């Protein structure tokens, strides 16, 4: 007998061991997220995928699907919370889309559009964090890091390396690299590594490739993030 959950009133089948976001994705239902990736260990850091399960809020990327669950994904309360989270991510770092090379390919920007985020609402921090351009092929702009841990997990679980880690807590949290100098050039990162390409913002970018695809012709210029996300994850 097929096991099912209900998401916003729709009956959704799931397989044993699937999380709510995995079951939803398989059924063509988009749950906004930034730190989730189907290939890596769930992390639950961005909280954008928060859903309400039987009256309790939880992260859809870490919470297992179980028979009898009543899941709310598109309530006004959840939409408002997701919009606030996205606004806080924008003001915590320096995410100035018109001047960012990642614009049009940025998941944070695309999620903001999806959530109809019209302004930042909160005062900007105008953080002044270091830029590490020491590597011959890869650059880190720490002002754009949202601490999703995707580069950390990609380096460990896919590339078989330990290039990245997150250090500190709260306002002191920051991305670090595994080298005595603390510089990217002294790590074993290669431009072909998945960790160099998986960043959802413009924090980690490949050098010498800027604006090869014109603005207006980039991924999220052409497609909504829910369409892109569902197509990518269902193809895994």
Residue frames as a rotation matrix with the C-alpha (Angstrom) as fourth column:
UNK 1
0.574 0.819 0.000 0.00
0.819 -0.574 0.000 0.00
0.000 0.000 -1.000 0.00
UNK 2
-0.127 -0.623 0.772 1.33
0.592 -0.672 -0.445 3.40
0.796 0.400 0.455 -1.03
UNK 3
-0.106 0.018 -0.994 2.15
0.930 -0.353 -0.106 5.72
-0.353 -0.935 0.020 1.84
UNK 4
0.026 0.212 0.977 0.94
0.671 -0.728 0.140 9.30
0.741 0.652 -0.161 1.52
UNK 5
-0.580 -0.028 -0.814 1.04
0.635 -0.642 -0.430 12.72
-0.510 -0.766 0.390 3.12
UNK 6
0.469 0.737 0.486 -1.12
0.880 -0.438 -0.184 15.71
0.077 0.514 -0.854 2.35
UNK 7
-0.658 -0.677 -0.331 0.44
0.656 -0.730 0.191 19.01
-0.371 -0.091 0.924 1.28
UNK 8
-0.822 0.413 -0.392 -1.94
-0.435 -0.900 -0.034 21.96
-0.367 0.143 0.919 1.14
UNK 9
0.106 0.978 0.179 -4.79
-0.676 0.202 -0.709 19.50
-0.729 -0.046 0.683 0.81
UNK 10
0.447 -0.015 -0.894 -3.20
-0.823 0.386 -0.417 17.45
0.352 0.922 0.161 -1.98
UNK 11
0.826 -0.119 0.552 -2.44
-0.201 0.851 0.485 13.78
-0.527 -0.511 0.679 -1.41
UNK 12
0.391 -0.811 -0.435 1.24
-0.872 -0.176 -0.457 13.09
0.294 0.558 -0.776 -2.12
UNK 13
0.947 -0.118 -0.299 2.88
0.167 0.975 0.143 9.63
0.275 -0.186 0.943 -2.20
UNK 14
0.381 -0.889 0.253 6.25
-0.914 -0.404 -0.044 9.14
0.141 -0.214 -0.967 -0.57
UNK 15
0.432 -0.366 -0.824 8.85
0.035 0.920 -0.390 6.43
0.901 0.139 0.411 -0.20
UNK 16
0.913 -0.134 -0.386 10.27
0.406 0.206 0.890 5.27
-0.040 -0.969 0.243 3.11
UNK 17
0.029 -0.969 -0.244 13.24
0.902 -0.080 0.424 7.43
-0.430 -0.232 0.872 4.04
UNK 18
-0.214 -0.062 0.975 12.23
0.712 -0.693 0.112 10.48
0.669 0.718 0.192 2.00
UNK 19
-0.802 0.025 -0.596 12.08
0.409 -0.705 -0.579 13.89
-0.435 -0.709 0.556 3.61
UNK 20
0.229 0.948 -0.222 9.08
0.469 -0.307 -0.828 16.13
-0.853 0.085 -0.515 3.07
UNK 21
0.181 -0.187 -0.965 10.95
-0.629 -0.777 0.032 18.23
-0.756 0.602 -0.258 0.50
UNK 22
-0.865 -0.502 -0.013 12.00
-0.353 0.589 0.727 15.11
-0.358 0.633 -0.687 -1.41
UNK 23
-0.476 0.776 0.414 8.42
0.708 0.617 -0.342 13.82
-0.521 0.130 -0.843 -1.52
UNK 24
0.390 0.627 -0.674 7.13
0.134 -0.763 -0.632 17.25
-0.911 0.156 -0.382 -2.52
UNK 25
-0.251 -0.588 -0.769 9.72
-0.714 -0.424 0.557 17.64
-0.654 0.689 -0.313 -5.29
UNK 26
-0.930 -0.095 0.354 8.94
0.101 0.861 0.498 14.19
-0.353 0.499 -0.792 -6.69
UNK 27
-0.128 0.975 0.180 5.29
0.862 0.199 -0.466 15.24
-0.490 0.095 -0.866 -6.87
UNK 28
-0.269 -0.046 0.962 6.10
0.790 -0.582 0.193 18.53
0.551 0.812 0.193 -8.63
UNK 29
0.845 0.532 -0.056 5.58
0.446 -0.644 0.621 20.75
0.294 -0.550 -0.781 -5.58
UNK 30
-0.078 -0.901 0.426 8.16
0.356 -0.424 -0.833 23.49
0.931 0.086 0.354 -5.01
UNK 31
0.818 0.143 -0.557 9.18
0.575 -0.255 0.778 24.35
-0.031 -0.956 -0.291 -1.46
UNK 32
0.745 -0.561 0.360 11.50
-0.302 -0.766 -0.567 27.41
0.594 0.314 -0.741 -1.41
UNK 33
0.825 -0.555 -0.110 15.03
0.408 0.449 0.795 26.64
-0.391 -0.700 0.597 -0.24
UNK 34
0.728 -0.672 -0.134 18.64
-0.637 -0.592 -0.494 27.76
0.253 0.446 -0.859 -0.51
UNK 35
-0.137 -0.858 0.495 20.73
-0.956 0.245 0.161 25.31
-0.260 -0.451 -0.854 1.51
UNK 36
0.396 0.364 0.843 19.07
-0.241 0.927 -0.287 22.10
-0.886 -0.090 0.455 0.26
UNK 37
-0.147 -0.374 -0.916 20.69
-0.988 0.105 0.116 19.97
0.053 0.921 -0.385 -2.44
UNK 38
0.775 0.631 -0.043 19.47
-0.627 0.775 0.082 16.45
0.086 -0.037 0.996 -3.26
UNK 39
0.447 -0.664 -0.599 23.00
-0.012 0.665 -0.747 15.03
0.894 0.341 0.289 -3.45
UNK 40
-0.550 -0.808 0.212 24.15
-0.132 -0.166 -0.977 16.13
0.825 -0.565 -0.015 -0.01
UNK 41
-0.549 0.274 -0.789 23.35
0.808 0.417 -0.417 15.51
0.214 -0.867 -0.450 3.64
UNK 42
0.414 0.774 0.479 20.42
0.538 -0.632 0.557 17.72
0.734 0.027 -0.678 4.72
UNK 43
-0.644 -0.761 -0.075 21.53
0.569 -0.412 -0.712 20.73
0.511 -0.501 0.699 6.71
UNK 44
0.311 0.909 -0.276 18.48
0.892 -0.180 0.414 22.87
0.327 -0.375 -0.868 7.56
UNK 45
-0.496 -0.640 -0.587 20.44
0.818 -0.572 -0.066 26.11
-0.293 -0.513 0.807 7.85
UNK 46
-0.930 0.046 0.365 18.48
0.150 -0.859 0.490 28.60
0.336 0.511 0.791 5.71
UNK 47
-0.696 0.701 -0.156 15.01
0.318 0.106 -0.942 27.80
-0.644 -0.705 -0.297 7.13
UNK 48
-0.661 0.475 -0.581 13.32
-0.728 -0.592 0.345 28.93
-0.180 0.651 0.737 3.92
UNK 49
-0.592 0.412 -0.693 11.84
-0.237 0.733 0.638 25.45
0.770 0.542 -0.336 3.51
UNK 50
-0.946 0.276 0.170 10.00
-0.132 0.149 -0.980 25.68
-0.295 -0.950 -0.104 6.83
UNK 51
-0.441 0.869 -0.223 6.57
-0.195 0.150 0.969 24.08
0.876 0.471 0.103 6.56
UNK 52
-0.339 0.426 0.839 3.84
-0.938 -0.079 -0.339 23.43
-0.078 -0.901 0.426 9.10
UNK 53
-0.542 0.095 -0.835 3.36
-0.202 0.950 0.239 19.73
0.816 0.298 -0.496 9.88
UNK 54
0.059 0.686 -0.725 0.35
0.687 0.499 0.529 18.84
0.724 -0.529 -0.442 12.02
UNK 55
0.899 0.430 0.079 0.53
0.280 -0.705 0.652 22.26
0.336 -0.564 -0.754 13.66
UNK 56
0.578 -0.775 -0.256 4.30
0.268 -0.117 0.956 22.30
-0.771 -0.622 0.140 14.17
UNK 57
0.846 -0.347 -0.405 6.83
-0.532 -0.517 -0.670 24.24
0.023 0.783 -0.622 12.10
UNK 58
0.400 -0.766 0.503 9.85
0.127 0.590 0.797 22.27
-0.907 -0.255 0.334 10.86
UNK 59
-0.227 -0.584 -0.779 12.41
-0.779 -0.370 0.505 22.24
-0.584 0.722 -0.371 8.06
UNK 60
0.773 0.630 -0.081 11.11
-0.534 0.575 -0.620 20.25
-0.344 0.522 0.781 5.10
UNK 61
0.383 -0.696 -0.607 14.66
-0.651 0.262 -0.712 19.31
0.655 0.668 -0.353 4.04
UNK 62
-0.711 -0.689 0.142 15.42
-0.569 0.444 -0.692 17.50
0.414 -0.573 -0.708 7.32
UNK 63
-0.335 0.663 0.669 11.99
-0.746 0.247 -0.619 16.31
-0.576 -0.706 0.412 8.52
UNK 64
-0.983 -0.089 0.161 11.03
0.012 0.845 0.535 12.80
-0.184 0.527 -0.830 7.33
UNK 65
-0.350 0.900 -0.260 7.77
-0.804 -0.146 0.576 12.21
0.480 0.411 0.775 5.52
UNK 66
-0.984 0.088 0.152 5.44
-0.024 0.791 -0.611 10.04
-0.174 -0.605 -0.777 7.60
UNK 67
-0.563 0.826 0.018 2.00
0.570 0.373 0.732 8.60
0.598 0.422 -0.681 7.05
UNK 68
0.243 0.838 -0.489 -0.81
0.962 -0.143 0.234 10.88
0.126 -0.527 -0.841 8.13
UNK 69
-0.596 -0.518 -0.614 1.08
0.609 -0.790 0.075 14.17
-0.524 -0.329 0.786 7.98
UNK 70
0.637 0.701 0.320 -0.94
0.769 -0.550 -0.325 17.28
-0.052 0.453 -0.890 7.16
UNK 71
-0.361 -0.913 -0.191 1.55
0.828 -0.408 0.385 19.74
-0.429 -0.019 0.903 5.68
UNK 72
0.852 0.491 -0.184 1.02
0.368 -0.810 -0.457 23.43
-0.373 0.322 -0.870 5.00
UNK 73
-0.165 -0.933 0.320 3.46
0.930 -0.038 0.366 24.90
-0.329 0.358 0.874 2.48
UNK 74
-0.603 -0.046 0.796 1.69
0.586 -0.703 0.403 27.93
0.541 0.709 0.451 1.03
UNK 75
0.369 0.733 -0.572 -0.01
0.929 -0.304 0.209 29.57
-0.021 -0.609 -0.793 4.00
UNK 76
0.693 -0.060 0.718 0.16
0.147 -0.964 -0.222 33.37
0.706 0.260 -0.659 4.25
UNK 77
0.904 -0.366 0.221 2.04
-0.318 -0.231 0.920 33.04
-0.285 -0.902 -0.325 7.53
UNK 78
0.394 -0.787 0.474 4.75
0.580 0.613 0.536 30.87
-0.713 0.064 0.698 5.97
UNK 79
0.404 -0.207 0.891 5.02
0.825 -0.339 -0.453 33.14
0.396 0.918 0.033 2.94
UNK 80
0.865 -0.044 0.500 5.48
-0.188 -0.952 0.241 36.16
0.466 -0.303 -0.832 5.22
UNK 81
0.747 -0.620 0.240 8.13
-0.125 0.224 0.967 34.34
-0.653 -0.752 0.090 7.28
UNK 82
0.319 -0.637 0.702 10.02
0.862 0.503 0.065 33.28
-0.395 0.584 0.709 4.16
UNK 83
0.587 -0.057 0.808 9.97
0.495 -0.764 -0.413 36.80
0.641 0.642 -0.420 2.82
UNK 84
0.913 -0.251 0.321 11.38
-0.405 -0.644 0.649 38.15
0.044 -0.723 -0.690 6.11
UNK 85
0.550 -0.743 0.380 14.14
0.310 0.605 0.733 35.52
-0.775 -0.285 0.563 6.10
UNK 86
0.289 -0.411 0.865 15.07
0.954 0.050 -0.295 36.51
0.078 0.910 0.407 2.55
UNK 87
0.785 0.031 0.619 15.03
0.074 -0.996 -0.043 40.19
0.615 0.079 -0.784 3.42
UNK 88
0.850 -0.484 0.207 17.35
-0.318 -0.159 0.935 39.55
-0.420 -0.860 -0.289 6.36
UNK 89
0.373 -0.734 0.568 19.75
0.725 0.612 0.315 37.62
-0.578 0.295 0.761 4.13
UNK 90
0.456 -0.152 0.877 19.90
0.718 -0.518 -0.464 40.59
0.525 0.841 -0.127 1.76
UNK 91
0.793 -0.105 0.600 20.65
-0.278 -0.939 0.203 43.15
0.542 -0.328 -0.774 4.46
UNK 92
0.858 -0.489 0.156 23.08
0.030 0.352 0.936 40.96
-0.513 -0.798 0.317 6.42
UNK 93
-0.116 -0.898 0.424 25.49
0.736 0.210 0.644 40.84
-0.667 0.387 0.636 3.49
UNK 94
-0.312 -0.047 -0.949 26.18
-0.411 -0.894 0.179 43.10
-0.856 0.446 0.260 0.53
UNK 95
-0.405 0.293 0.866 23.81
0.716 0.691 0.102 41.70
-0.568 0.661 -0.490 -2.08
UNK 96
-0.050 0.302 -0.952 23.58
-0.350 -0.898 -0.267 44.53
-0.936 0.320 0.150 -4.58
UNK 97
0.321 0.278 0.905 22.17
0.460 0.790 -0.406 42.74
-0.828 0.546 0.125 -7.60
UNK 98
0.988 0.130 -0.087 22.80
-0.016 -0.473 -0.881 45.37
-0.156 0.871 -0.465 -10.32
UNK 99
0.420 -0.902 -0.098 26.56
-0.896 -0.395 -0.203 45.29
0.144 0.173 -0.974 -9.63
UNK 100
0.040 -0.363 0.931 26.91
-0.550 0.769 0.324 41.55
-0.834 -0.525 -0.169 -9.02
UNK 101
-0.643 -0.378 -0.666 28.25
-0.766 0.309 0.564 39.20
-0.007 0.873 -0.488 -11.70
UNK 102
-0.948 0.257 0.187 25.91
0.212 0.949 -0.232 36.49
-0.237 -0.180 -0.955 -10.44
UNK 103
-0.376 0.874 -0.306 22.74
-0.506 -0.471 -0.723 38.47
-0.776 -0.117 0.620 -11.20
UNK 104
0.185 0.548 -0.816 20.34
-0.977 0.195 -0.091 36.37
0.109 0.814 0.571 -13.26
UNK 105
-0.011 -0.240 -0.971 22.02
-0.164 0.958 -0.235 33.19
0.986 0.156 -0.050 -12.06
UNK 106
-0.846 -0.366 0.388 21.64
-0.375 -0.108 -0.921 33.86
0.378 -0.924 -0.046 -8.33
UNK 107
-0.420 0.708 -0.568 19.29
0.590 0.688 0.423 31.63
0.690 -0.158 -0.706 -6.36
UNK 108
-0.563 0.198 -0.802 18.91
0.694 -0.414 -0.589 34.19
-0.449 -0.888 0.096 -3.57
UNK 109
-0.838 0.236 -0.492 17.79
-0.405 -0.873 0.271 36.80
-0.366 0.426 0.827 -6.09
UNK 110
-0.698 0.572 -0.430 15.47
-0.220 0.401 0.889 34.31
0.681 0.716 -0.154 -7.80
UNK 111
-0.468 0.516 -0.718 13.89
0.841 0.510 -0.182 33.27
0.272 -0.689 -0.672 -4.48
UNK 112
-0.724 0.169 -0.668 13.31
0.242 -0.846 -0.476 36.94
-0.646 -0.506 0.571 -3.67
UNK 113
-0.780 0.459 -0.425 11.43
-0.611 -0.416 0.674 37.35
0.133 0.785 0.605 -6.95
UNK 114
-0.586 0.551 -0.593 9.46
0.251 0.820 0.514 34.16
0.770 0.153 -0.619 -6.28
UNK 115
-0.382 0.394 -0.836 8.43
0.923 0.109 -0.370 35.46
-0.054 -0.913 -0.405 -2.85
UNK 116
0.386 0.530 0.755 7.49
0.644 -0.741 0.191 38.85
0.660 0.412 -0.628 -4.30
UNK 117
0.181 -0.443 -0.878 10.08
0.853 -0.374 0.364 40.61
-0.489 -0.815 0.310 -2.14
UNK 118
0.677 0.223 0.701 9.81
0.629 -0.671 -0.393 44.25
0.382 0.707 -0.594 -3.20
UNK 119
0.449 -0.595 0.667 12.28
-0.523 -0.780 -0.343 45.79
0.724 -0.195 -0.662 -0.75
UNK 120
-0.390 -0.736 -0.553 14.79
0.107 0.560 -0.822 44.88
0.914 -0.380 -0.139 1.96
UNK 121
0.585 0.806 -0.088 12.59
0.251 -0.076 0.965 46.28
0.771 -0.587 -0.247 4.77
UNK 122
0.778 -0.338 -0.530 15.36
0.579 0.059 0.813 46.07
-0.244 -0.939 0.241 7.40
UNK 123
0.755 -0.587 -0.291 18.34
-0.585 -0.804 0.103 48.47
-0.295 0.093 -0.951 7.71
UNK 124
0.758 -0.545 -0.358 21.41
0.029 0.577 -0.817 47.26
0.652 0.608 0.453 5.80
UNK 125
0.781 -0.562 -0.270 24.43
0.459 0.224 0.860 46.11
-0.423 -0.796 0.433 7.78
UNK 126
0.842 -0.531 -0.094 26.83
-0.401 -0.500 -0.768 47.26
0.361 0.684 -0.634 5.04
UNK 127
0.810 -0.533 0.245 29.24
0.149 0.591 0.792 44.61
-0.568 -0.605 0.558 6.20
UNK 128
0.544 -0.738 -0.398 32.88
-0.821 -0.372 -0.433 45.02
0.171 0.563 -0.809 5.28
UNK 129
0.674 -0.279 0.684 34.25
-0.098 0.884 0.457 41.52
-0.732 -0.375 0.568 4.84
UNK 130
-0.268 -0.937 -0.225 37.35
-0.442 -0.088 0.893 40.38
-0.856 0.339 -0.391 3.03
UNK 131
0.858 0.345 -0.380 37.55
-0.491 0.332 -0.806 39.37
-0.152 0.878 0.454 -0.60
UNK 132
0.086 -0.827 0.555 39.95
-0.191 0.533 0.824 36.50
-0.978 -0.177 -0.112 -1.31
UNK 133
0.888 0.157 -0.432 41.22
-0.434 -0.023 -0.901 36.76
-0.151 0.987 0.047 -4.89
UNK 134
0.075 -0.973 0.217 44.44
-0.777 0.080 0.624 34.85
-0.625 -0.215 -0.750 -4.17
UNK 135
0.022 0.003 1.000 43.46
0.272 0.962 -0.008 31.73
-0.962 0.272 0.020 -6.16
UNK 136
-0.864 -0.471 -0.179 44.33
-0.044 -0.283 0.958 31.75
-0.502 0.835 0.224 -9.87
UNK 137
-0.857 0.514 0.018 40.87
0.175 0.259 0.950 30.60
0.484 0.818 -0.312 -10.95
UNK 138
0.079 0.919 -0.385 38.37
0.765 0.192 0.615 31.05
0.640 -0.343 -0.688 -8.09
UNK 139
-0.707 -0.237 0.666 37.36
-0.114 -0.891 -0.438 34.10
0.698 -0.386 0.603 -6.05
UNK 140
-0.194 0.654 -0.731 35.57
0.943 0.330 0.045 34.37
0.271 -0.680 -0.681 -2.69
UNK 141
-0.528 0.164 0.833 33.55
-0.198 -0.978 0.067 37.48
0.826 -0.130 0.549 -1.84
UNK 142
-0.805 0.139 -0.577 32.74
0.557 0.510 -0.655 36.95
0.203 -0.849 -0.488 1.84
UNK 143
-0.844 0.518 -0.141 30.21
-0.422 -0.802 -0.423 39.79
-0.333 -0.298 0.895 1.71
UNK 144
-0.203 0.793 -0.575 27.86
-0.914 0.056 0.401 37.54
0.350 0.607 0.714 -0.27
UNK 145
-0.803 -0.143 -0.578 28.13
-0.007 0.973 -0.231 34.34
0.596 -0.182 -0.782 1.78
UNK 146
0.054 0.898 0.438 24.82
-0.798 -0.225 0.559 33.24
0.600 -0.379 0.704 3.33
UNK 147
-0.612 -0.448 0.652 26.34
-0.777 0.496 -0.388 30.28
-0.150 -0.744 -0.651 5.26
UNK 148
0.464 0.828 -0.314 24.31
-0.880 0.473 -0.050 27.67
0.108 0.299 0.948 3.43
UNK 149
0.038 -0.586 0.810 27.16
-0.565 0.656 0.501 25.14
-0.824 -0.477 -0.306 3.83
UNK 150
0.934 0.355 0.041 26.73
-0.167 0.534 -0.829 23.95
-0.316 0.768 0.558 0.25
UNK 151
0.472 -0.831 -0.295 30.40
-0.624 -0.080 -0.777 24.51
0.622 0.551 -0.556 -0.61
UNK 152
-0.250 -0.529 0.811 31.38
-0.947 0.310 -0.090 22.72
-0.204 -0.790 -0.578 2.61
UNK 153
0.304 0.475 0.826 29.24
-0.336 0.865 -0.373 19.69
-0.892 -0.164 0.422 1.84
UNK 154
0.961 0.034 -0.274 30.18
-0.275 0.197 -0.941 19.64
0.023 0.980 0.199 -1.87
UNK 155
0.144 -0.988 -0.049 33.88
-0.873 -0.104 -0.477 19.67
0.466 0.112 -0.878 -1.02
UNK 156
-0.410 -0.294 0.863 33.52
-0.798 0.574 -0.184 16.88
-0.442 -0.764 -0.470 1.55
UNK 157
0.082 0.626 0.775 30.87
-0.207 0.772 -0.601 14.67
-0.975 -0.111 0.193 0.00
UNK 158
0.949 0.304 0.084 31.48
0.028 0.186 -0.982 15.10
-0.314 0.934 0.168 -3.74
UNK 159
0.675 -0.727 -0.126 35.02
-0.536 -0.366 -0.761 16.37
0.507 0.581 -0.637 -4.30
UNK 160
0.725 -0.387 -0.569 36.58
0.560 0.812 0.162 14.28
0.400 -0.436 0.806 -1.53
UNK 161
-0.396 -0.839 0.374 38.34
0.417 -0.527 -0.741 17.30
0.818 -0.137 0.558 -0.09
UNK 162
0.246 0.423 -0.872 38.03
0.966 -0.184 0.183 19.49
-0.084 -0.887 -0.453 3.00
UNK 163
-0.443 -0.516 0.733 38.48
0.681 -0.725 -0.098 22.92
0.583 0.456 0.673 1.45
UNK 164
-0.368 0.417 0.831 35.73
-0.305 -0.899 0.316 24.86
0.878 -0.137 0.458 3.23
UNK 165
-0.406 0.361 -0.840 34.23
0.865 0.449 -0.225 25.15
0.295 -0.817 -0.494 6.71
UNK 166
0.336 0.535 0.775 32.05
0.064 -0.834 0.548 27.56
0.940 -0.134 -0.314 8.68
UNK 167
-0.499 -0.576 -0.648 33.59
0.741 0.105 -0.664 29.05
0.450 -0.811 0.374 11.81
UNK 168
-0.992 0.058 0.109 32.15
-0.109 -0.835 -0.539 31.18
0.060 -0.547 0.835 14.60
UNK 169
-0.369 0.921 -0.129 28.57
0.928 0.357 -0.102 31.85
-0.048 -0.158 -0.986 15.65
UNK 170
0.438 0.680 -0.588 26.04
0.645 -0.693 -0.322 34.62
-0.626 -0.238 -0.742 15.22
UNK 171
0.949 -0.040 -0.311 27.46
-0.194 -0.855 -0.481 37.88
-0.247 0.517 -0.819 13.90
UNK 172
0.109 -0.994 -0.005 30.96
-0.795 -0.090 0.601 36.35
-0.597 -0.061 -0.800 14.00
UNK 173
0.430 0.102 0.897 30.11
0.263 0.936 -0.233 33.42
-0.864 0.336 0.376 11.71
UNK 174
0.338 -0.351 -0.873 32.29
-0.832 -0.544 -0.103 33.27
-0.439 0.762 -0.476 8.62
UNK 175
0.998 -0.035 -0.045 33.48
0.002 0.804 -0.595 30.97
0.057 0.594 0.802 5.85
UNK 176
0.296 -0.952 0.074 37.03
-0.708 -0.166 0.687 29.70
-0.642 -0.256 -0.723 6.24
UNK 177
0.731 -0.149 -0.666 39.34
-0.490 0.565 -0.664 27.65
0.475 0.812 0.340 4.02
UNK 178
0.929 -0.332 0.161 41.62
0.132 0.706 0.695 24.77
-0.345 -0.625 0.700 4.97
UNK 179
0.407 -0.883 0.234 45.10
0.508 0.006 -0.861 26.23
0.760 0.469 0.451 4.63
UNK 180
-0.053 -0.526 -0.849 47.70
0.995 -0.104 0.003 27.51
-0.090 -0.844 0.528 7.08
UNK 181
-0.928 -0.353 0.122 47.60
0.370 -0.914 0.166 30.95
0.053 0.199 0.979 5.48
UNK 182
-0.274 0.916 -0.295 43.81
0.335 -0.196 -0.922 31.08
-0.902 -0.351 -0.253 5.42
UNK 183
-0.240 0.108 -0.965 43.98
-0.760 -0.639 0.118 31.88
-0.604 0.761 0.236 1.71
UNK 184
0.729 0.656 0.195 42.25
-0.361 0.611 -0.704 29.99
-0.581 0.443 0.683 -1.06
UNK 185
0.537 -0.573 -0.619 45.42
-0.748 0.015 -0.663 29.81
0.389 0.819 -0.421 -3.17
UNK 186
-0.527 -0.818 0.233 47.00
-0.819 0.416 -0.394 27.51
0.226 -0.398 -0.889 -0.60
UNK 187
0.102 0.614 0.783 44.21
-0.560 0.686 -0.465 24.92
-0.822 -0.391 0.413 -0.69
UNK 188
-0.824 -0.353 0.442 43.77
0.104 0.673 0.732 22.02
-0.556 0.650 -0.518 -3.12
UNK 189
0.253 0.961 -0.112 40.63
0.115 -0.145 -0.983 23.58
-0.961 0.236 -0.147 -4.64
UNK 190
-0.844 -0.404 0.351 40.39
0.383 0.002 0.924 23.31
-0.374 0.915 0.153 -8.42
UNK 191
-0.674 0.587 -0.448 38.06
-0.666 -0.745 0.025 25.27
-0.319 0.316 0.894 -10.67
UNK 192
-0.504 0.465 -0.728 36.55
-0.416 0.608 0.676 21.97
0.757 0.643 -0.113 -11.83
UNK 193
-0.941 0.150 -0.303 35.48
0.335 0.539 -0.773 21.05
0.047 -0.829 -0.557 -8.27
UNK 194
-0.073 0.990 0.119 31.75
0.729 -0.029 0.684 21.12
0.680 0.137 -0.720 -7.62
UNK 195
0.158 0.097 -0.983 32.43
0.922 -0.370 0.112 23.21
-0.352 -0.924 -0.148 -4.51
UNK 196
-0.771 -0.521 -0.367 33.62
0.345 -0.826 0.446 26.03
-0.536 0.217 0.816 -6.76
UNK 197
-0.892 0.434 0.128 30.33
-0.001 -0.284 0.959 26.09
0.452 0.855 0.254 -8.67
UNK 198
-0.382 0.807 -0.449 27.58
0.762 0.550 0.341 25.29
0.523 -0.212 -0.826 -6.18
UNK 199
-0.839 0.024 -0.543 27.30
0.387 -0.675 -0.628 28.61
-0.382 -0.737 0.557 -4.33
UNK 200
0.011 0.943 0.331 23.71
0.993 0.030 -0.116 29.93
-0.119 0.330 -0.936 -4.62
UNK 201
0.845 0.182 -0.504 24.91
0.183 -0.982 -0.048 33.55
-0.503 -0.052 -0.863 -4.46
UNK 202
0.795 -0.590 0.140 27.95
-0.041 -0.282 -0.959 35.40
0.605 0.756 -0.248 -5.80
UNK 203
0.789 -0.499 0.358 30.18
-0.483 -0.143 0.864 34.45
-0.380 -0.855 -0.354 -2.87
UNK 204
-0.162 -0.830 0.533 32.23
0.010 0.539 0.842 31.91
-0.987 0.142 -0.079 -4.84
UNK 205
0.853 0.438 -0.282 32.72
-0.244 -0.143 -0.959 32.61
-0.461 0.887 -0.015 -8.53
UNK 206
0.335 -0.717 0.611 35.02
0.822 0.539 0.181 31.41
-0.459 0.442 0.771 -11.29
UNK 207
-0.009 -0.448 -0.894 37.43
-0.099 -0.889 0.446 34.04
-0.995 0.092 -0.037 -12.56
UNK 208
-0.810 -0.462 -0.361 37.73
-0.313 -0.181 0.933 35.08
-0.496 0.868 0.002 -16.22
UNK 209
-0.720 0.612 0.329 34.12
0.693 0.601 0.399 34.14
0.046 0.515 -0.856 -16.99
UNK 210
-0.457 0.564 -0.688 32.30
0.323 -0.615 -0.719 37.37
-0.829 -0.551 0.099 -16.07
UNK 211
0.110 0.683 -0.722 29.42
-0.437 -0.619 -0.652 38.42
-0.892 0.388 0.230 -18.32
UNK 212
-0.932 -0.362 0.028 30.08
-0.162 0.484 0.860 35.75
-0.325 0.797 -0.510 -20.95
UNK 213
-0.395 0.897 0.198 26.30
0.888 0.318 0.331 35.25
0.235 0.306 -0.923 -20.81
UNK 214
-0.754 0.065 0.653 24.65
-0.006 -0.996 0.091 38.68
0.657 0.065 0.751 -21.14
UNK 215
-0.826 0.556 -0.099 22.25
0.039 -0.118 -0.992 39.91
-0.563 -0.823 0.076 -18.46
UNK 216
-0.079 0.879 -0.470 18.75
-0.889 -0.275 -0.366 39.14
-0.451 0.389 0.803 -19.65
UNK 217
0.281 0.112 -0.953 19.77
-0.720 0.681 -0.132 35.80
0.634 0.723 0.272 -21.11
UNK 218
-0.753 -0.632 0.182 20.75
-0.567 0.485 -0.666 34.08
0.333 -0.605 -0.723 -17.86
UNK 219
-0.858 0.334 -0.389 19.02
0.360 0.933 0.008 31.17
0.366 -0.133 -0.921 -16.15
UNK 220
-0.387 0.742 -0.548 16.60
0.807 -0.016 -0.591 33.02
-0.447 -0.671 -0.592 -13.89
UNK 221
-0.694 0.193 -0.694 16.09
-0.425 -0.887 0.178 35.79
-0.581 0.418 0.698 -16.43
UNK 222
-0.675 0.348 -0.651 14.38
-0.592 0.271 0.759 33.16
0.441 0.897 0.023 -18.55
UNK 223
-0.112 0.595 -0.796 12.78
0.218 0.796 0.565 30.82
0.969 -0.110 -0.219 -16.00
UNK 224
0.495 0.352 0.794 11.21
-0.708 -0.366 0.604 31.03
0.504 -0.861 0.068 -12.54
UNK 225
-0.489 -0.811 0.320 13.20
-0.842 0.344 -0.415 29.34
0.227 -0.473 -0.852 -9.78
UNK 226
0.049 0.549 0.834 10.41
-0.639 0.659 -0.397 26.88
-0.768 -0.514 0.383 -8.97
UNK 227
0.916 0.269 -0.296 10.51
-0.394 0.477 -0.785 25.57
-0.070 0.836 0.544 -12.55
UNK 228
0.195 -0.939 -0.284 14.31
-0.682 0.078 -0.727 25.34
0.705 0.335 -0.625 -12.55
UNK 229
-0.432 -0.391 0.813 14.50
-0.895 0.295 -0.333 23.71
-0.110 -0.872 -0.478 -9.12
UNK 230
0.392 0.669 0.632 11.87
-0.539 0.723 -0.432 21.06
-0.746 -0.171 0.644 -9.81
UNK 231
0.894 -0.072 -0.442 13.35
-0.387 0.372 -0.843 20.17
0.225 0.925 0.305 -13.19
UNK 232
-0.028 -0.999 -0.028 16.88
-0.757 0.039 -0.652 19.89
0.653 0.003 -0.758 -11.78
UNK 233
-0.467 -0.178 0.866 15.98
-0.837 0.407 -0.367 17.85
-0.287 -0.896 -0.339 -8.72
UNK 234
0.557 0.738 0.380 13.60
-0.523 0.667 -0.530 15.51
-0.645 0.097 0.758 -10.51
UNK 235
0.737 -0.334 -0.587 16.35
-0.508 0.300 -0.808 14.69
0.446 0.894 0.051 -13.01
UNK 236
-0.148 -0.848 0.509 18.71
-0.989 0.112 -0.101 13.44
0.028 -0.518 -0.855 -10.26
